[in-house]
Amino acid sequence: MSSFDPVMAELDPYCNAIVRRLPLTTREQREEGFRAAGYNPFRLPARLVTIDGLSDSGTGALSTEQRAASARADERYASSESWDRFAAALRSMSRFEHIIPTTQGRTAESVVFSTMLKPGQFSVSNTHFDTTSANVQLAGGTAVNLPCPEFADLDSDEPFKGNIDVAALEQLLAGPDGHRVGIVLMTITNNGGGGQPVSIANLRATREVCRRYGVPMFLDAARFAENAWLVTRREAEFAAATPREVAGIEFDLADGFVISLKKDSMSPGGGAIGVRDPQLAGALRAKVIATAGFSTYGGMTGETLEEAARGIEESVDPAYLYARERAAQLLADVAQEAGVDSIRPAGLHAIYLNAGRLMRHIPQARFPGHSLAAALYLEGGVRTSELGSLYLGELDDEFRMVKPAPFELVRVALPRRVYTENHLRYIGTVLARIAKEPERWPGYRVVSAPPTLRHFEGWYDQVRD
Ligand SMILES: Cc1ncc(COP(=O)(O)O)c(C=O)c1O
């Protein structure tokens, strides 16, 4: 912060260089489109979406520098110049020697878990992202989430609610199932845990426990730069550090990492694995070659390698990260003014609306989070996603509720460098219209859905009972 000229401190450090026309729709079009999509936002055609808060993944606006870099993409098959630039950027940021490229984050997860986890073993995390726990299961393992107790209070201003519960981790490792823990995975920032950051103190304590029990500690580093920024803002020891310096410390503490390059690295695609052990690196490379592509492109085009290389550099720019903090805070503030609470304190990549509190008239078996997400779309063309019982609850074969999720949330994701203050204020206006009379919005039932990752593929219908 101290490096900003005070006159310029509050200025967003970019402007539009190319724009996309937003579709402006009518209520009838939205109702018809959403019904035809089985009331599932993932199936909704993007041409009917005005403000897209479904995901911050691969949705960032490319910078002119990224566009320029992609123009010199080298598409030669092996050891291309684009690979050299990509590997140099990720090596310089992470200080890891062995970098293995993949198509995206979940490919990196699949390769790591199928290589490192034996059937019956546990992967323990502050919270696994959904594809991450799916990949643990596909490798025959069990995903164990140990979020810190502070996360349970959505309204408190605890600065690091993304932390792992270190005492619970140690208890697990010291107990009868301790030998089954094959890996500890720290998700920074904690997407499944409200986008909350993880402190360096927590990473250090986790690293120490892992060292004592001989378990490798990996990072899910998709949002390493946003986590680093929040550390500089909330952890006193790092108040004078740059986000890049903190990112270096995050990576230094780990034995390895998986990364989706579609988040902080602002690339439309791509992922990677980093490890220190050359033998492990060899095994991972062999699997990437068999499943994704040669070990100097891993399924990425030269253009993606170039855009990611440049994006990695841009991700730790303090002026950009501060603008992102202001955007998330503004969205949380306008939601609050509209009468809708969100998880406090706001993270950076999304805000998580407390739908359970707003849609009190809808029982958990009728998915209040989905009701709010649907209302945001129907009222104002704003696409978001539910993170509540529809996504995380346990349902029986007839889709009746067995065990609801602990919270009924709606995630409004913030694509990087895409939406202006005007767009964020518009979301506030839509929320205010919903919050004025929440009772007019119905609940939902599941008509059909696959047994895993239900929220992506399900068909739903409105219920007013
Ligand atoms: C924390 C986290 N890990 C992993 C992934 C998976 O990355 P990808 O979408 O590149 O496969 C995501 C995607 O949203 C994520 O948020």
The ligand as an SDF file (V2000), in Angstrom:
LIG
                    3D

 16 16  0  0  0  0  0  0  0  0999 V2000
   -9.7890  -24.1350   -5.4660 C   0  0  0  0  0  0  0  0  0  0  0  0
   -9.9350  -24.7670   -6.8130 C   0  0  0  0  0  0  0  0  0  0  0  0
   -9.1910  -25.8440   -7.1190 N   0  0  0  0  0  0  0  0  0  0  0  0
   -9.2810  -26.4360   -8.3080 C   0  0  0  0  0  0  0  0  0  0  0  0
  -10.1520  -25.9970   -9.2800 C   0  0  0  0  0  0  0  0  0  0  0  0
  -10.2370  -26.7240  -10.6020 C   0  0  0  0  0  0  0  0  0  0  0  0
   -9.5850  -26.0050  -11.5950 O   0  0  0  0  0  0  0  0  0  0  0  0
  -10.0000  -26.1350  -13.1300 P   0  0  0  0  0  0  0  0  0  0  0  0
  -11.3460  -25.5190  -13.2650 O   0  0  0  0  0  0  0  0  0  0  0  0
   -8.9180  -25.4090  -13.8670 O   0  0  0  0  0  0  0  0  0  0  0  0
  -10.0090  -27.5940  -13.4710 O   0  0  0  0  0  0  0  0  0  0  0  0
  -10.9510  -24.8830   -9.0100 C   0  0  0  0  0  0  0  0  0  0  0  0
  -11.8900  -24.4000  -10.0470 C   0  0  0  0  0  0  0  0  0  0  0  0
  -12.7670  -23.6010   -9.8370 O   0  0  0  0  0  0  0  0  0  0  0  0
  -10.8370  -24.2410   -7.7420 C   0  0  0  0  0  0  0  0  0  0  0  0
  -11.5710  -23.1770   -7.4230 O   0  0  0  0  0  0  0  0  0  0  0  0
  1  2  1  0
  2  3  1  0
  2 15  2  0
  3  4  2  0
  4  5  1  0
  5  6  1  0
  5 12  2  0
  6  7  1  0
  7  8  1  0
  8  9  2  0
  8 10  1  0
  8 11  1  0
 12 13  1  0
 12 15  1  0
 13 14  2  0
 15 16  1  0
M  END
$$$$
